[in-house]
Amino acid sequence: MTFIDFKKLLLDAEITLPKFSKLIKVSEKNIQAYKKKGEVPNPIAVIALCFADMHQLGIDYKSRIETLELKAKVKKGAGFAKKESLKKE
């Protein structure tokens, strides 16, 4: 799915990109990166389509998704903070 089609689905679902990313616990920066690629991954496309369809049917998908208590992924690896902690030891 193209990024433009993805954005149209978000409009159909009446959700902004920042609210979409917050709801599914994916960084807005990651989703914005798909704009440069021109298309979104299949799972993100499916989620957007389902949200749009549920909205059209009058289903409160936002509260349903919130009941899942999704957790955002935390980056692992050697970042700046990791290097700082090594210097202190």
N, CA, C and O atoms as CSV, one atom per row, in Angstrom:
chain,resi,resn,atom,element,x,y,z
A,1,MET,N,N,0.853,-1.180,0.000
A,1,MET,CA,C,0.000,0.000,0.000
A,1,MET,C,C,0.896,1.240,0.000
A,1,MET,O,O,1.892,1.303,0.721
A,2,THR,N,N,0.527,2.209,-0.812
A,2,THR,CA,C,1.305,3.442,-0.852
A,2,THR,C,C,1.060,4.248,0.422
A,2,THR,O,O,0.046,4.075,1.098
A,3,PHE,N,N,1.992,5.115,0.731
A,3,PHE,CA,C,1.845,5.960,1.915
A,3,PHE,C,C,0.641,6.889,1.751
A,3,PHE,O,O,-0.043,7.198,2.727
A,4,ILE,N,N,0.383,7.329,0.532
A,4,ILE,CA,C,-0.767,8.206,0.259
A,4,ILE,C,C,-2.076,7.469,0.544
A,4,ILE,O,O,-2.984,8.027,1.161
A,5,ASP,N,N,-2.173,6.218,0.096
A,5,ASP,CA,C,-3.369,5.411,0.378
A,5,ASP,C,C,-3.527,5.181,1.886
A,5,ASP,O,O,-4.641,5.189,2.411
A,6,PHE,N,N,-2.416,4.978,2.562
A,6,PHE,CA,C,-2.415,4.804,4.015
A,6,PHE,C,C,-2.987,6.047,4.701
A,6,PHE,O,O,-3.836,5.946,5.587
A,7,LYS,N,N,-2.511,7.213,4.279
A,7,LYS,CA,C,-3.000,8.473,4.871
A,7,LYS,C,C,-4.498,8.654,4.611
A,7,LYS,O,O,-5.216,9.166,5.470
A,8,LYS,N,N,-4.972,8.237,3.434
A,8,LYS,CA,C,-6.404,8.326,3.120
A,8,LYS,C,C,-7.218,7.441,4.064
A,8,LYS,O,O,-8.301,7.825,4.507
A,9,LEU,N,N,-6.686,6.253,4.368
A,9,LEU,CA,C,-7.376,5.366,5.301
A,9,LEU,C,C,-7.441,5.983,6.698
A,9,LEU,O,O,-8.446,5.848,7.396
A,10,LEU,N,N,-6.373,6.653,7.098
A,10,LEU,CA,C,-6.393,7.327,8.399
A,10,LEU,C,C,-7.475,8.403,8.424
A,10,LEU,O,O,-8.155,8.587,9.433
A,11,LEU,N,N,-7.627,9.109,7.307
A,11,LEU,CA,C,-8.704,10.108,7.211
A,11,LEU,C,C,-10.068,9.439,7.322
A,11,LEU,O,O,-10.960,9.939,8.007
A,12,ASP,N,N,-10.223,8.306,6.644
A,12,ASP,CA,C,-11.487,7.561,6.716
A,12,ASP,C,C,-11.767,7.081,8.139
A,12,ASP,O,O,-12.919,7.010,8.567
A,13,ALA,N,N,-10.700,6.753,8.863
A,13,ALA,CA,C,-10.837,6.283,10.240
A,13,ALA,C,C,-10.964,7.449,11.223
A,13,ALA,O,O,-11.197,7.247,12.415
A,14,GLU,N,N,-10.808,8.670,10.708
A,14,GLU,CA,C,-10.836,9.891,11.521
A,14,GLU,C,C,-9.833,9.830,12.663
A,14,GLU,O,O,-10.161,10.069,13.826
A,15,ILE,N,N,-8.583,9.497,12.287
A,15,ILE,CA,C,-7.490,9.471,13.249
A,15,ILE,C,C,-6.261,10.104,12.603
A,15,ILE,O,O,-5.987,9.876,11.424
A,16,THR,N,N,-5.536,10.885,13.364
A,16,THR,CA,C,-4.323,11.510,12.849
A,16,THR,C,C,-3.174,10.509,12.923
A,16,THR,O,O,-3.246,9.516,13.646
A,17,LEU,N,N,-2.137,10.777,12.182
A,17,LEU,CA,C,-0.976,9.906,12.209
A,17,LEU,C,C,-0.368,9.846,13.614
A,17,LEU,O,O,-0.044,8.750,14.072
A,18,PRO,N,N,-0.197,10.973,14.321
A,18,PRO,CA,C,0.342,10.886,15.687
A,18,PRO,C,C,-0.541,10.046,16.619
A,18,PRO,O,O,-0.028,9.276,17.430
A,19,LYS,N,N,-1.848,10.191,16.506
A,19,LYS,CA,C,-2.744,9.414,17.366
A,19,LYS,C,C,-2.742,7.946,16.973
A,19,LYS,O,O,-2.840,7.074,17.836
A,20,PHE,N,N,-2.631,7.662,15.675
A,20,PHE,CA,C,-2.536,6.288,15.189
A,20,PHE,C,C,-1.298,5.620,15.766
A,20,PHE,O,O,-1.376,4.513,16.297
A,21,SER,N,N,-0.152,6.293,15.662
A,21,SER,CA,C,1.094,5.706,16.149
A,21,SER,C,C,1.047,5.497,17.664
A,21,SER,O,O,1.552,4.497,18.173
A,22,LYS,N,N,0.449,6.431,18.367
A,22,LYS,CA,C,0.335,6.301,19.827
A,22,LYS,C,C,-0.589,5.130,20.187
A,22,LYS,O,O,-0.312,4.385,21.127
A,23,LEU,N,N,-1.673,4.974,19.447
A,23,LEU,CA,C,-2.644,3.918,19.719
A,23,LEU,C,C,-2.047,2.528,19.522
A,23,LEU,O,O,-2.287,1.627,20.326
A,24,ILE,N,N,-1.267,2.353,18.451
A,24,ILE,CA,C,-0.699,1.029,18.179
A,24,ILE,C,C,0.705,0.868,18.774
A,24,ILE,O,O,1.352,-0.162,18.583
A,25,LYS,N,N,1.165,1.885,19.489
A,25,LYS,CA,C,2.460,1.855,20.187
A,25,LYS,C,C,3.642,1.641,19.245
A,25,LYS,O,O,4.548,0.855,19.521
A,26,VAL,N,N,3.606,2.362,18.128
A,26,VAL,CA,C,4.718,2.376,17.182
A,26,VAL,C,C,5.155,3.831,17.064
A,26,VAL,O,O,4.320,4.726,16.936
A,27,SER,N,N,6.429,4.058,17.107
A,27,SER,CA,C,6.958,5.412,17.050
A,27,SER,C,C,6.462,6.163,15.811
A,27,SER,O,O,6.471,5.635,14.699
A,28,GLU,N,N,6.035,7.390,16.030
A,28,GLU,CA,C,5.589,8.216,14.896
A,28,GLU,C,C,6.726,8.398,13.894
A,28,GLU,O,O,6.499,8.455,12.685
A,29,LYS,N,N,7.931,8.488,14.402
A,29,LYS,CA,C,9.107,8.641,13.542
A,29,LYS,C,C,9.240,7.441,12.596
A,29,LYS,O,O,9.564,7.600,11.419
A,30,ASN,N,N,8.984,6.237,13.126
A,30,ASN,CA,C,9.052,5.033,12.289
A,30,ASN,C,C,7.999,5.074,11.184
A,30,ASN,O,O,8.280,4.739,10.033
A,31,ILE,N,N,6.793,5.486,11.544
A,31,ILE,CA,C,5.723,5.535,10.544
A,31,ILE,C,C,6.008,6.622,9.512
A,31,ILE,O,O,5.744,6.428,8.325
A,32,GLN,N,N,6.539,7.756,9.945
A,32,GLN,CA,C,6.891,8.828,9.007
A,32,GLN,C,C,7.982,8.368,8.030
A,32,GLN,O,O,8.047,8.843,6.896
A,33,ALA,N,N,8.831,7.448,8.479
A,33,ALA,CA,C,9.908,6.949,7.611
A,33,ALA,C,C,9.340,6.218,6.392
A,33,ALA,O,O,9.986,6.162,5.345
A,34,TYR,N,N,8.139,5.661,6.526
A,34,TYR,CA,C,7.519,4.973,5.388
A,34,TYR,C,C,7.168,5.954,4.280
A,34,TYR,O,O,7.043,5.565,3.119
A,35,LYS,N,N,7.012,7.212,4.630
A,35,LYS,CA,C,6.717,8.238,3.623
A,35,LYS,C,C,7.852,8.310,2.604
A,35,LYS,O,O,7.611,8.416,1.401
A,36,LYS,N,N,9.087,8.253,3.094
A,36,LYS,CA,C,10.247,8.306,2.204
A,36,LYS,C,C,10.310,7.073,1.306
A,36,LYS,O,O,10.695,7.160,0.140
A,37,LYS,N,N,9.927,5.925,1.863
A,37,LYS,CA,C,9.941,4.681,1.088
A,37,LYS,C,C,8.793,4.641,0.090
A,37,LYS,O,O,8.855,3.938,-0.919
A,38,GLY,N,N,7.733,5.412,0.386
A,38,GLY,CA,C,6.602,5.470,-0.532
A,38,GLY,C,C,5.503,4.466,-0.241
A,38,GLY,O,O,4.402,4.570,-0.781
A,39,GLU,N,N,5.798,3.493,0.611
A,39,GLU,CA,C,4.772,2.512,0.959
A,39,GLU,C,C,4.929,2.060,2.404
A,39,GLU,O,O,5.990,2.204,3.011
A,40,VAL,N,N,3.849,1.514,2.934
A,40,VAL,CA,C,3.853,1.060,4.322
A,40,VAL,C,C,3.887,-0.472,4.354
A,40,VAL,O,O,3.428,-1.124,3.417
A,41,PRO,N,N,4.427,-1.038,5.423
A,41,PRO,CA,C,4.445,-2.498,5.545
A,41,PRO,C,C,3.027,-3.068,5.614
A,41,PRO,O,O,2.091,-2.384,6.027
A,42,ASN,N,N,2.887,-4.305,5.213
A,42,ASN,CA,C,1.577,-4.951,5.191
A,42,ASN,C,C,0.831,-4.880,6.521
A,42,ASN,O,O,-0.354,-4.548,6.520
A,43,PRO,N,N,1.471,-5.177,7.662
A,43,PRO,CA,C,0.713,-5.126,8.923
A,43,PRO,C,C,0.141,-3.741,9.231
A,43,PRO,O,O,-0.970,-3.630,9.750
A,44,ILE,N,N,0.891,-2.693,8.916
A,44,ILE,CA,C,0.414,-1.323,9.160
A,44,ILE,C,C,-0.748,-1.017,8.217
A,44,ILE,O,O,-1.719,-0.375,8.620
A,45,ALA,N,N,-0.659,-1.466,6.979
A,45,ALA,CA,C,-1.739,-1.260,6.008
A,45,ALA,C,C,-3.016,-1.966,6.467
A,45,ALA,O,O,-4.107,-1.401,6.381
A,46,VAL,N,N,-2.879,-3.191,6.952
A,46,VAL,CA,C,-4.039,-3.956,7.418
A,46,VAL,C,C,-4.690,-3.262,8.609
A,46,VAL,O,O,-5.915,-3.162,8.679
A,47,ILE,N,N,-3.875,-2.785,9.542
A,47,ILE,CA,C,-4.416,-2.090,10.717
A,47,ILE,C,C,-5.194,-0.851,10.284
A,47,ILE,O,O,-6.305,-0.621,10.761
A,48,ALA,N,N,-4.625,-0.059,9.391
A,48,ALA,CA,C,-5.292,1.167,8.938
A,48,ALA,C,C,-6.619,0.844,8.245
A,48,ALA,O,O,-7.618,1.528,8.471
A,49,LEU,N,N,-6.632,-0.189,7.407
A,49,LEU,CA,C,-7.858,-0.587,6.722
A,49,LEU,C,C,-8.926,-1.039,7.726
A,49,LEU,O,O,-10.093,-0.665,7.616
A,50,CYS,N,N,-8.514,-1.836,8.691
A,50,CYS,CA,C,-9.459,-2.298,9.717
A,50,CYS,C,C,-10.017,-1.128,10.525
A,50,CYS,O,O,-11.212,-1.088,10.817
A,51,PHE,N,N,-9.157,-0.181,10.884
A,51,PHE,CA,C,-9.624,0.995,11.631
A,51,PHE,C,C,-10.646,1.775,10.810
A,51,PHE,O,O,-11.676,2.201,11.333
A,52,ALA,N,N,-10.357,1.962,9.516
A,52,ALA,CA,C,-11.276,2.706,8.649
A,52,ALA,C,C,-12.609,1.979,8.530
A,52,ALA,O,O,-13.669,2.599,8.628
A,53,ASP,N,N,-12.557,0.667,8.320
A,53,ASP,CA,C,-13.790,-0.124,8.205
A,53,ASP,C,C,-14.593,-0.105,9.505
A,53,ASP,O,O,-15.811,0.073,9.484
A,54,MET,N,N,-13.915,-0.286,10.624
A,54,MET,CA,C,-14.616,-0.273,11.914
A,54,MET,C,C,-15.263,1.086,12.175
A,54,MET,O,O,-16.373,1.167,12.700
A,55,HIS,N,N,-14.558,2.140,11.804
A,55,HIS,CA,C,-15.126,3.482,11.995
A,55,HIS,C,C,-16.395,3.650,11.156
A,55,HIS,O,O,-17.393,4.196,11.628
A,56,GLN,N,N,-16.345,3.179,9.918
A,56,GLN,CA,C,-17.514,3.275,9.030
A,56,GLN,C,C,-18.705,2.484,9.581
A,56,GLN,O,O,-19.859,2.835,9.335
A,57,LEU,N,N,-18.414,1.414,10.327
A,57,LEU,CA,C,-19.479,0.592,10.912
A,57,LEU,C,C,-19.931,1.100,12.288
A,57,LEU,O,O,-20.824,0.532,12.917
A,58,GLY,N,N,-19.293,2.180,12.732
A,58,GLY,CA,C,-19.670,2.754,14.023
A,58,GLY,C,C,-19.068,2.032,15.221
A,58,GLY,O,O,-19.554,2.176,16.343
A,59,ILE,N,N,-18.026,1.268,14.993
A,59,ILE,CA,C,-17.351,0.540,16.084
A,59,ILE,C,C,-16.282,1.449,16.692
A,59,ILE,O,O,-15.475,2.041,15.976
A,60,ASP,N,N,-16.288,1.549,18.016
A,60,ASP,CA,C,-15.298,2.363,18.718
A,60,ASP,C,C,-13.986,1.574,18.815
A,60,ASP,O,O,-13.677,0.985,19.850
A,61,TYR,N,N,-13.232,1.575,17.727
A,61,TYR,CA,C,-12.011,0.780,17.661
A,61,TYR,C,C,-10.940,1.284,18.610
A,61,TYR,O,O,-10.122,0.497,19.085
A,62,LYS,N,N,-10.927,2.577,18.896
A,62,LYS,CA,C,-9.877,3.135,19.757
A,62,LYS,C,C,-9.937,2.536,21.158
A,62,LYS,O,O,-8.915,2.104,21.692
A,63,SER,N,N,-11.119,2.506,21.752
A,63,SER,CA,C,-11.226,1.953,23.106
A,63,SER,C,C,-10.984,0.443,23.091
A,63,SER,O,O,-10.452,-0.110,24.053
A,64,ARG,N,N,-11.375,-0.223,22.002
A,64,ARG,CA,C,-11.128,-1.663,21.891
A,64,ARG,C,C,-9.621,-1.949,21.854
A,64,ARG,O,O,-9.149,-2.883,22.501
A,65,ILE,N,N,-8.877,-1.151,21.104
A,65,ILE,CA,C,-7.424,-1.343,21.009
A,65,ILE,C,C,-6.768,-1.039,22.354
A,65,ILE,O,O,-5.845,-1.740,22.767
A,66,GLU,N,N,-7.237,-0.009,23.031
A,66,GLU,CA,C,-6.668,0.356,24.341
A,66,GLU,C,C,-6.809,-0.768,25.358
A,66,GLU,O,O,-5.976,-0.884,26.257
A,67,THR,N,N,-7.847,-1.601,25.241
A,67,THR,CA,C,-8.023,-2.712,26.181
A,67,THR,C,C,-6.911,-3.753,26.044
A,67,THR,O,O,-6.704,-4.559,26.950
A,68,LEU,N,N,-6.199,-3.740,24.921
A,68,LEU,CA,C,-5.095,-4.681,24.722
A,68,LEU,C,C,-3.876,-4.340,25.581
A,68,LEU,O,O,-3.008,-5.185,25.799
A,69,GLU,N,N,-3.819,-3.097,26.064
A,69,GLU,CA,C,-2.688,-2.617,26.869
A,69,GLU,C,C,-1.354,-2.919,26.178
A,69,GLU,O,O,-0.443,-3.496,26.771
A,70,LEU,N,N,-1.269,-2.514,24.919
A,70,LEU,CA,C,-0.054,-2.721,24.133
A,70,LEU,C,C,1.119,-1.988,24.774
A,70,LEU,O,O,0.937,-0.955,25.419
A,71,LYS,N,N,2.295,-2.516,24.595
A,71,LYS,CA,C,3.520,-1.907,25.117
A,71,LYS,C,C,4.410,-1.500,23.952
A,71,LYS,O,O,4.564,-2.236,22.978
A,72,ALA,N,N,4.985,-0.323,24.072
A,72,ALA,CA,C,5.920,0.137,23.043
A,72,ALA,C,C,7.230,-0.623,23.190
A,72,ALA,O,O,7.665,-0.919,24.303
A,73,LYS,N,N,7.848,-0.934,22.068
A,73,LYS,CA,C,9.147,-1.593,22.103
A,73,LYS,C,C,10.193,-0.602,22.585
A,73,LYS,O,O,10.145,0.587,22.269
A,74,VAL,N,N,11.138,-1.122,23.359
A,74,VAL,CA,C,12.234,-0.289,23.846
A,74,VAL,C,C,13.482,-0.693,23.079
A,74,VAL,O,O,13.799,-1.877,22.963
A,75,LYS,N,N,14.183,0.298,22.560
A,75,LYS,CA,C,15.404,0.011,21.811
A,75,LYS,C,C,16.444,-0.594,22.730
A,75,LYS,O,O,16.645,-0.140,23.857
A,76,LYS,N,N,17.099,-1.622,22.233
A,76,LYS,CA,C,18.193,-2.242,22.968
A,76,LYS,C,C,19.458,-2.056,22.156
A,76,LYS,O,O,19.417,-1.960,20.930
A,77,GLY,N,N,20.565,-2.008,22.843
A,77,GLY,CA,C,21.826,-1.864,22.137
A,77,GLY,C,C,22.656,-0.771,22.756
A,77,GLY,O,O,22.283,-0.189,23.774
A,78,ALA,N,N,23.763,-0.500,22.147
A,78,ALA,CA,C,24.712,0.475,22.671
A,78,ALA,C,C,24.366,1.858,22.161
A,78,ALA,O,O,24.793,2.259,21.079
A,79,GLY,N,N,23.607,2.565,22.928
A,79,GLY,CA,C,23.286,3.950,22.601
A,79,GLY,C,C,24.142,4.877,23.423
A,79,GLY,O,O,25.065,4.430,24.104
A,80,PHE,N,N,23.855,6.149,23.372
A,80,PHE,CA,C,24.633,7.153,24.100
A,80,PHE,C,C,24.601,6.879,25.598
A,80,PHE,O,O,25.644,6.928,26.250
A,81,ALA,N,N,23.443,6.596,26.152
A,81,ALA,CA,C,23.302,6.365,27.589
A,81,ALA,C,C,24.124,5.155,28.015
A,81,ALA,O,O,24.709,5.153,29.098
A,82,LYS,N,N,24.171,4.151,27.190
A,82,LYS,CA,C,24.923,2.932,27.492
A,82,LYS,C,C,26.418,3.260,27.598
A,82,LYS,O,O,27.101,2.771,28.498
A,83,LYS,N,N,26.910,4.071,26.696
A,83,LYS,CA,C,28.329,4.445,26.726
A,83,LYS,C,C,28.662,5.240,27.980
A,83,LYS,O,O,29.721,5.057,28.581
A,84,GLU,N,N,27.750,6.120,28.368
A,84,GLU,CA,C,27.952,6.911,29.568
A,84,GLU,C,C,28.046,6.028,30.801
A,84,GLU,O,O,28.892,6.265,31.664
A,85,SER,N,N,27.197,5.017,30.901
A,85,SER,CA,C,27.210,4.141,32.067
A,85,SER,C,C,28.495,3.328,32.125
A,85,SER,O,O,28.970,2.998,33.212
A,86,LEU,N,N,29.060,3.004,30.975
A,86,LEU,CA,C,30.324,2.272,30.946
A,86,LEU,C,C,31.482,3.138,31.431
A,86,LEU,O,O,32.406,2.629,32.065
A,87,LYS,N,N,31.446,4.427,31.144
A,87,LYS,CA,C,32.505,5.340,31.582
A,87,LYS,C,C,32.528,5.476,33.104
A,87,LYS,O,O,33.597,5.632,33.694
A,88,LYS,N,N,31.364,5.419,33.738
A,88,LYS,CA,C,31.259,5.597,35.176
A,88,LYS,C,C,31.817,4.407,35.940
A,88,LYS,O,O,32.223,4.553,37.092
A,89,GLU,N,N,31.845,3.230,35.321
A,89,GLU,CA,C,32.277,2.013,36.021
A,89,GLU,C,C,33.758,1.913,36.161
A,89,GLU,O,O,34.261,0.943,36.728
